[in-house]
Amino acid sequence: MSREFNSTKDVQLKKNKYRKDKPWDSEDIDHWKVEEFTPEKSSFPFLEESSFSTLFPQYRESYLRQIWPTVTKSLDTYAIACELDLVQGAMVVRTTGKTWDPYIIFKARDLIKLLARSVPVQQALKILQDDVQCDIIKISNFTRNKERFVKRRQRLIGSNGATLKAIELLTQCYVLVQGSTVAAMGSYKGLKQVRRIVEDCMRNIHPIYNIKTLMIKRELAKDPVLSKESWDRFLPKFKKKNPKKKRKVPKHGKKDEDDNPFPPPQLPRKIDLEIESGEYFLHEKQKQLRQRRERKKREEEKQAEKRKQKEREYIPPEEDNVNDSQVYKQMETNNTIIRKKKHRTEHSST
C-alpha cells in the first residue's frame, strides 16, 4: 500500500517539475475584460486593402441617404472609407492607408448589415465599440406555413412589445424583429441567450419558459454561496406533454369491425371477372354481340320503367268499401231531420 502511494506521489512530482506560476493565473485578472485597442498597439499600414459590401432593400434608400453623413463621420475616426451606391442598392466599406485597427473592418461590415436590417443609426453605431457584438438570426427556415410563422414571430414580440422588452432587460441586448430575421446587439453571453430564446420560440416553445429560467439565474447569481454551486435543483424543468387519447370502448361488449387484425380481402380485377363469366374466352365478334344484347336489355328495362311511371298518373284513387244501401239509408235519415226542423219553424211562427 505504501509503495502505491509513493509511486503516485512521484508521478505528481514529475508532472509538476517544470510547471511554473504564470503571471495570468492570478485571481485579480479579469480574463473576460476586453481591453481597448489604441493606435500605439498597431503595426499599420496594412499590406492589402479589405472591403465588404451589403445590399439593402429599396424602402431603406431614403433613410440611408439622410443618415449617411453621420455614418461617414463615425467611420472616419477609424480611417475606414464608406460608399453608398444607389444604382446597385449596396453599401461598401473598405480599409485605407491610415487604418490602424485590423478588426475595425469587421465592425464596419456589421454596421452596414445592421443598417440594412432596419436598425436605427444611433443604435447601429454602437457596434463600433469593442465590447458590443451583433448577431443576425434567420427565422424563416423553421416553418413553411406562413400563418404559423407570423403567429410565432408575433409571440416573440408579445402584446405591445412586452415579451421583447423582457428579453432585452434580462440579456442586456438590443433586439429587433424585422421581416425574416432578428437582429441582436450586446455581449457574447447575451447574444447566446437571445439566439436560444428566438430559436426555441420558432420551434413552438413559448419564450416565457426561457424568461423564467433567466430570472431565476439572475437571482441565484446574487447569492455568493450559490454562485459556485450547480443550479439544476432550482431551475424549472418544462416537459412537453402529449396526453394520450382515450380509446373508445364499444358498448355492450361488442367488438368493432375495425379490430380485425387481418387486412380486407383483395378486390377482383376486371380480367378475373371476365374469366368467371366466360367472356374472356370469347372471340371479338362474340363479345360485341354480347355487349349489344346487354345494351338492348338495359334499354328495354328503362323503357318499361318509364311506361309504368306514365301509367301511374291514370290510375284512379282508392275509395272506401261502403255499400250503396248504407249510403241510401244515411241520405234518408238526413232528409227526415231536415223536414222535422222545417215543420217546427213553421208552427212556431204561427
Backbone torsions as a table, in degrees:
resi	resn	phi	psi	omega
1	MET	NA	-41.6	-179.8
2	SER	-67.3	-35.3	179.4
3	ARG	-64.3	-41.4	179.3
4	GLU	-63.2	-40.1	180.0
5	PHE	-66.0	-40.7	179.2
6	ASN	-67.0	-37.1	-179.2
7	SER	-66.0	-42.4	177.6
8	THR	-65.3	-35.1	179.1
9	LYS	-67.6	-38.9	178.8
10	ASP	-65.3	-38.0	179.2
11	VAL	-63.4	-42.4	179.0
12	GLN	-64.3	-38.5	179.1
13	LEU	-65.9	-42.2	178.2
14	LYS	-65.0	-36.5	-178.7
15	LYS	-67.1	-39.8	-177.4
16	ASN	-96.1	16.9	-175.7
17	LYS	-65.7	-44.8	-177.1
18	TYR	-102.3	10.0	-179.0
19	ARG	-81.8	131.0	178.1
20	LYS	-125.9	155.0	178.6
21	ASP	-68.7	127.4	179.6
22	LYS	-86.1	148.2	-179.7
23	PRO	-68.0	-20.5	-179.0
24	TRP	-95.8	6.7	179.2
25	ASP	-86.7	-1.7	-177.7
26	SER	-75.3	151.1	-177.6
27	GLU	-75.5	-13.2	-178.8
28	ASP	-72.9	-23.0	-175.4
29	ILE	-84.7	131.0	175.1
30	ASP	-93.4	105.1	-176.1
31	HIS	-70.9	-18.8	-178.2
32	TRP	-90.5	-4.6	-178.6
33	LYS	-73.1	132.2	179.3
34	VAL	-94.9	112.8	-178.6
35	GLU	-79.9	146.5	-178.7
36	GLU	-72.9	135.3	-179.7
37	PHE	-93.8	123.9	-177.0
38	THR	-111.3	162.6	178.5
39	PRO	-62.1	-24.0	179.6
40	GLU	-67.8	-25.6	-178.8
41	LYS	-85.2	-6.3	-174.8
42	SER	-95.0	156.6	176.8
43	SER	-119.6	52.0	-179.4
44	PHE	-77.4	164.8	5.2
45	PRO	-80.0	161.2	-180.0
46	PHE	-82.4	156.2	-177.4
47	LEU	-75.2	-36.4	-176.3
48	GLU	-128.9	161.2	178.3
49	GLU	-95.0	133.4	178.0
50	SER	-111.5	143.3	-178.9
51	SER	-147.8	151.8	176.5
52	PHE	-136.5	147.0	177.2
53	SER	-134.6	147.8	-178.8
54	THR	-138.7	133.2	175.1
55	LEU	-78.9	150.8	177.9
56	PHE	-130.9	151.3	180.0
57	PRO	-70.0	161.5	-173.4
58	GLN	-67.9	-32.0	-178.4
59	TYR	-70.5	-12.2	178.5
60	ARG	-92.0	-3.2	-173.3
61	GLU	-63.6	-47.2	-177.4
62	SER	-64.4	-38.5	179.2
63	TYR	-67.9	-41.6	-179.3
64	LEU	-66.0	-34.3	177.5
65	ARG	-65.5	-33.0	179.7
66	GLN	-72.5	-42.4	-172.3
67	ILE	-95.7	-0.7	-175.4
68	TRP	-63.5	-36.2	174.6
69	PRO	-58.7	-36.0	177.6
70	THR	-66.0	-41.7	179.2
71	VAL	-65.1	-42.7	-179.9
72	THR	-62.5	-41.8	-179.7
73	LYS	-65.2	-40.3	-180.0
74	SER	-68.1	-38.8	-179.6
75	LEU	-76.2	-22.6	177.5
76	ASP	-65.3	-29.5	178.3
77	THR	-64.6	-25.1	177.7
78	TYR	-103.4	8.9	179.1
79	ALA	58.9	45.1	176.2
80	ILE	-112.3	128.7	178.5
81	ALA	-89.5	141.9	179.8
82	CYS	-134.6	154.6	-175.7
83	GLU	-146.3	137.1	177.2
84	LEU	-110.0	108.1	-177.8
85	ASP	-97.8	103.8	-177.8
86	LEU	-81.0	-18.8	179.9
87	VAL	-72.0	-50.0	179.8
88	GLN	-89.6	-10.7	-179.2
89	GLY	69.4	51.3	-175.7
90	ALA	-139.6	154.9	172.5
91	MET	-115.2	135.6	-175.6
92	VAL	-127.0	135.4	172.5
93	VAL	-126.5	144.5	-179.2
94	ARG	-150.1	156.7	177.0
95	THR	-80.5	159.0	177.5
96	THR	-124.2	-178.7	179.0
97	GLY	-69.5	-18.4	-178.9
98	LYS	-97.6	0.3	-179.2
99	THR	-68.1	128.0	-176.6
100	TRP	-112.7	-16.6	179.7
101	ASP	-100.2	117.6	-177.3
102	PRO	-71.3	-21.1	-176.1
103	TYR	-96.5	-9.2	-174.5
104	ILE	-67.6	-22.4	178.7
105	ILE	-66.8	-33.2	176.0
106	PHE	-71.2	-34.5	176.0
107	LYS	-65.7	-40.5	177.9
108	ALA	-65.6	-35.9	175.5
109	ARG	-61.7	-44.7	178.1
110	ASP	-65.3	-32.9	179.6
111	LEU	-62.0	-48.4	-178.6
112	ILE	-71.0	-28.1	174.7
113	LYS	-65.6	-43.6	179.9
114	LEU	-66.7	-38.2	177.8
115	LEU	-64.7	-35.4	177.6
116	ALA	-70.9	-23.3	-179.8
117	ARG	-95.6	24.0	172.5
118	SER	70.8	23.4	173.6
119	VAL	-80.3	133.6	178.2
120	PRO	-60.4	150.5	-174.0
121	VAL	-66.2	-33.4	179.4
122	GLN	-63.1	-36.3	179.0
123	GLN	-81.5	-37.4	-176.2
124	ALA	-67.7	-31.4	-179.1
125	LEU	-68.8	-15.3	178.0
126	LYS	-69.5	-15.7	-179.9
127	ILE	-67.5	-19.2	179.1
128	LEU	-72.2	-13.4	176.1
129	GLN	-73.3	151.5	-175.8
130	ASP	-70.3	-31.1	-174.6
131	ASP	-93.1	8.8	-179.6
132	VAL	-117.7	129.8	177.6
133	GLN	-123.3	170.8	179.3
134	CYS	-135.7	157.9	178.4
135	ASP	-147.6	126.7	178.1
136	ILE	-108.0	112.2	-173.5
137	ILE	-99.3	123.9	177.9
138	LYS	-88.3	124.8	-174.5
139	ILE	-117.1	1.5	-175.2
140	SER	-78.0	-16.9	-174.5
141	ASN	-97.3	12.1	179.9
142	PHE	-86.1	-29.8	179.3
143	THR	-146.3	145.8	-179.3
144	ARG	-90.8	-24.7	-179.4
145	ASN	-73.2	122.1	-175.2
146	LYS	-68.1	-41.4	179.9
147	GLU	-63.8	-40.2	178.6
148	ARG	-67.0	-38.2	178.8
149	PHE	-63.6	-45.5	-179.7
150	VAL	-65.0	-38.0	-179.5
151	LYS	-65.8	-42.9	-179.6
152	ARG	-72.0	-35.0	176.8
153	ARG	-65.6	-39.2	177.0
154	GLN	-68.0	-32.5	176.1
155	ARG	-63.9	-33.3	177.1
156	LEU	-67.6	-35.3	179.2
157	ILE	-77.3	-42.2	-179.0
158	GLY	83.7	172.5	178.4
159	SER	-71.7	124.1	-177.6
160	ASN	57.6	27.3	177.7
161	GLY	71.3	22.3	-176.6
162	ALA	-68.9	-42.9	-179.2
163	THR	-65.2	-41.5	179.6
164	LEU	-65.6	-37.3	178.2
165	LYS	-66.3	-38.4	178.0
166	ALA	-65.3	-40.0	178.0
167	ILE	-63.7	-40.8	179.7
168	GLU	-65.3	-39.0	-179.0
169	LEU	-70.2	-37.4	-176.8
170	LEU	-78.8	-33.5	-177.4
171	THR	-97.2	-9.4	-178.3
172	GLN	58.7	39.7	-179.4
173	CYS	-128.4	153.4	172.0
174	TYR	-91.2	128.9	-176.2
175	VAL	-127.2	131.8	177.8
176	LEU	-132.9	122.3	177.2
177	VAL	-96.6	117.3	-176.6
178	GLN	-142.3	115.7	176.9
179	GLY	63.3	-123.4	-177.2
180	SER	-102.3	16.2	179.5
181	THR	-136.5	160.7	173.6
182	VAL	-124.8	119.1	180.0
183	ALA	-97.6	129.4	-179.4
184	ALA	-129.5	143.7	179.1
185	MET	-134.7	134.5	179.6
186	GLY	163.1	-155.7	179.1
187	SER	-80.6	167.9	-179.3
188	TYR	-62.5	-40.6	-179.1
189	LYS	-65.0	-43.5	179.6
190	GLY	-66.9	-38.5	179.5
191	LEU	-64.8	-34.9	178.0
192	LYS	-65.4	-40.4	178.5
193	GLN	-67.9	-40.2	179.4
194	VAL	-63.0	-43.6	180.0
195	ARG	-62.2	-40.0	179.6
196	ARG	-65.0	-42.6	-179.6
197	ILE	-64.6	-44.1	-177.4
198	VAL	-65.7	-45.2	-178.2
199	GLU	-67.5	-38.5	177.2
200	ASP	-65.7	-37.3	178.9
201	CYS	-64.1	-41.3	179.4
202	MET	-74.1	-14.1	173.7
203	ARG	-95.4	18.2	175.8
204	ASN	71.8	34.8	171.2
205	ILE	-114.7	120.1	-172.2
206	HIS	-63.6	139.6	-179.0
207	PRO	-62.6	-20.1	-176.7
208	ILE	-62.8	-29.2	179.5
209	TYR	-66.0	-46.8	178.3
210	ASN	-69.1	-32.6	178.3
211	ILE	-65.5	-42.1	177.5
212	LYS	-62.0	-41.6	179.2
213	THR	-63.0	-42.3	179.4
214	LEU	-66.2	-36.3	178.3
215	MET	-65.8	-40.2	178.6
216	ILE	-67.1	-41.2	179.1
217	LYS	-63.7	-36.8	179.7
218	ARG	-66.1	-38.4	178.2
219	GLU	-71.1	-36.9	179.4
220	LEU	-69.0	-31.5	-179.8
221	ALA	-66.9	-22.0	179.9
222	LYS	-73.8	-24.4	-179.2
223	ASP	-83.0	118.7	-178.5
224	PRO	-68.3	-24.6	-179.8
225	VAL	-72.3	-43.8	-176.5
226	LEU	-84.3	-7.2	-176.3
227	SER	-66.4	-23.5	-179.1
228	LYS	-104.8	7.3	-179.4
229	GLU	-107.8	169.5	177.1
230	SER	-78.4	138.6	-176.2
231	TRP	-102.8	13.5	-175.9
232	ASP	-63.2	-32.9	-177.5
233	ARG	-73.9	-19.2	-179.7
234	PHE	-93.8	-25.3	-174.5
235	LEU	-78.1	140.3	178.7
236	PRO	-72.0	145.7	179.5
237	LYS	-112.7	107.5	-178.8
238	PHE	-97.0	119.7	179.2
239	LYS	-111.0	142.6	178.4
240	LYS	-78.4	119.8	-176.2
241	LYS	-103.3	126.0	174.5
242	ASN	-119.9	92.3	-178.0
243	PRO	-65.2	136.8	-179.7
244	LYS	-77.2	137.9	179.0
245	LYS	-76.1	138.8	180.0
246	LYS	-72.7	136.7	179.9
247	ARG	-79.0	132.8	-179.0
248	LYS	-70.3	123.6	179.4
249	VAL	-92.2	126.6	179.9
250	PRO	-66.3	145.2	-179.5
251	LYS	-75.2	155.0	177.7
252	HIS	57.8	25.0	176.2
253	GLY	68.5	14.9	-179.7
254	LYS	-81.5	142.4	179.6
255	LYS	-88.0	141.5	177.0
256	ASP	-72.4	153.8	176.5
257	GLU	-69.3	-22.9	-179.7
258	ASP	-74.9	-11.6	-178.7
259	ASP	-76.0	-4.0	-179.3
260	ASN	-66.5	120.5	-176.8
261	PRO	-74.3	-15.8	-176.8
262	PHE	-89.5	145.7	179.0
263	PRO	-70.0	158.2	179.3
264	PRO	-66.0	153.0	-178.8
265	PRO	-64.6	148.3	-178.4
266	GLN	-73.2	134.9	-179.8
267	LEU	-72.2	144.3	-178.7
268	PRO	-70.4	148.6	178.6
269	ARG	-81.1	171.0	179.3
270	LYS	-65.5	-36.9	179.1
271	ILE	-66.3	-38.3	178.8
272	ASP	-63.1	-40.7	178.9
273	LEU	-66.0	-37.5	178.4
274	GLU	-66.9	-36.7	178.6
275	ILE	-66.5	-40.7	180.0
276	GLU	-65.0	-41.5	-179.2
277	SER	-79.9	-13.1	-179.7
278	GLY	88.4	-1.1	-178.5
279	GLU	-69.1	-26.6	-177.0
280	TYR	-61.8	-30.7	-173.7
281	PHE	-93.6	0.8	-179.5
282	LEU	-82.3	159.0	175.1
283	HIS	-77.6	171.7	-176.7
284	GLU	-64.2	-42.7	180.0
285	LYS	-65.3	-40.1	178.8
286	GLN	-64.8	-37.0	177.4
287	LYS	-64.8	-43.8	-180.0
288	GLN	-63.2	-41.7	178.4
289	LEU	-62.1	-40.3	179.4
290	ARG	-65.9	-40.9	179.0
291	GLN	-64.1	-39.3	178.7
292	ARG	-63.3	-42.7	179.4
293	ARG	-62.2	-44.0	179.3
294	GLU	-64.0	-40.4	179.1
295	ARG	-63.9	-42.0	179.3
296	LYS	-65.5	-36.7	178.7
297	LYS	-65.7	-41.9	179.0
298	ARG	-64.8	-38.5	178.7
299	GLU	-65.7	-40.3	178.6
300	GLU	-64.4	-39.9	178.3
301	GLU	-63.7	-40.4	179.0
302	LYS	-66.8	-40.5	178.7
303	GLN	-64.1	-39.8	178.8
304	ALA	-65.0	-39.2	179.3
305	GLU	-66.5	-39.7	178.0
306	LYS	-66.1	-38.2	179.4
307	ARG	-63.4	-38.9	178.9
308	LYS	-65.6	-41.0	179.6
309	GLN	-62.9	-37.4	178.7
310	LYS	-69.9	-38.1	-179.6
311	GLU	-69.1	-25.3	-179.7
312	ARG	-63.2	-28.3	-178.9
313	GLU	-68.7	-25.7	-176.9
314	TYR	-97.2	1.5	178.9
315	ILE	-79.4	125.7	-179.8
316	PRO	-70.7	152.8	179.1
317	PRO	-71.4	156.2	-178.7
318	GLU	-76.1	140.4	178.3
319	GLU	-110.7	162.3	179.5
320	ASP	-74.2	145.5	-179.1
321	ASN	-80.6	83.4	-178.7
322	VAL	-118.6	133.6	-180.0
323	ASN	-73.5	153.6	179.5
324	ASP	-66.5	-35.0	-179.9
325	SER	-61.6	-41.6	179.4
326	GLN	-64.6	-37.0	179.8
327	VAL	-67.2	-41.0	-179.5
328	TYR	-64.3	-44.5	178.4
329	LYS	-60.1	-41.2	-179.6
330	GLN	-64.4	-38.9	178.5
331	MET	-65.8	-39.3	179.4
332	GLU	-64.6	-44.2	179.5
333	THR	-61.6	-40.0	179.4
334	ASN	-65.1	-38.4	-179.8
335	ASN	-67.9	-40.9	178.8
336	THR	-62.9	-40.5	179.6
337	ILE	-63.7	-39.3	-179.5
338	ILE	-67.1	-39.6	-179.4
339	ARG	-65.2	-44.4	-179.9
340	LYS	-60.1	-42.2	179.4
341	LYS	-63.8	-39.5	-179.1
342	LYS	-66.1	-40.3	179.8
343	HIS	-65.1	-40.9	179.1
344	ARG	-62.8	-42.7	179.9
345	THR	-64.0	-34.7	179.0
346	GLU	-68.1	-43.2	180.0
347	HIS	-66.0	-41.0	-178.5
348	SER	-65.9	-32.1	179.2
349	SER	-73.2	-35.2	178.7
350	THR	-72.8	NA	NA
